[in-house]
Amino acid sequence: MTTRKDAFDQKDGWEAHRMAQLQRFRKLSLREKLEAVEGMADVARRFAAMRREGKFQSSPRPTGMGMQASESPIDERK
């Protein structure tokens, strides 16, 4: 069973990981940043094609780790 402390520690862990990723990205050159974004777009297009072909299906968000099904550790702002 997840305790309040475990949930808090996991939330802090996600935030620390997110900050490390942002710091790593900030250190990249413009060329490296563009290549990374292009690579992510390629993956997104491939997943979309696989979903259309029925080779890949989204599953419902897992629960656990102190999160509700409607919550996500990922910031989904657009």
Summary of the structure (lengths in Angstrom):
residues: 78
radius of gyration: 16.5
end to end distance: 33.3
largest distance: 45.6
contacts: 136
relative contact order: 0.13
helix: 59%
strand: 3%
